[in-house]
Amino acid sequence: FELGLEARYSQGFGAAPVPREIEGHVTARYFLGPLGLGAVGEFRNFDAAFGVRPFGVGPAIGIALIDNPHTRAVFSVNWLPVGGVIDLVRLSGDFEVSYEWFTMRITGGTSTQAGTLGWEAAGFLGGRFHW
C-alpha cells in the first residue's frame, strides 16, 4: 500500500493577467505486483478571474516500471469526475519517481477553467509513505 502527497505553487509572469495557482494531490494505491489500483484526490485554487475548481476525486490505475523496497517508477492514469465542479472530462496521466520518502511527479491532462476545456502540464514534489 502506498500513500502519496504532492504539492505545487505556480505564478506566471508577463504584462497580461497570468493565473496564480496552488495545487495538491493525494494518491492512495495498493499494488498487486506491478499493477496499482486506488484513488486520487486533488485540490486546486486559481485566481478568481480564471475560475475555481476546489477539489476533485476519482479512481487511479498505475503500472510500476521499477518496483523495489527503496525505489518506484510508475506511469498512472487518473479520472477525477467528482468535485466542487462536476468535470466528467478531467483526465490526467502521471509519471512518478519515488525514492524512500520523497517523490517527484510530472503530470499532464485536461483542465476545465471557467467552462473552457484546456490542457495542462505540471511538476510536483512531495512525500510518499509506503508499507
Buried (B, 14 or more C-beta within 10 A) or exposed (E): EBBBBBBBEBEEEEEEEEEBBEBBBBBBBEBEEEEBEBBBBBBBBBBEEBBEBEBBBBEBBBBBEEBEEEEBBBBBBBBBBBBEBEBEEBBBEBBBBBEEEEBBBEBBBBBBBEEEEEEBEBEBEBBBEBE
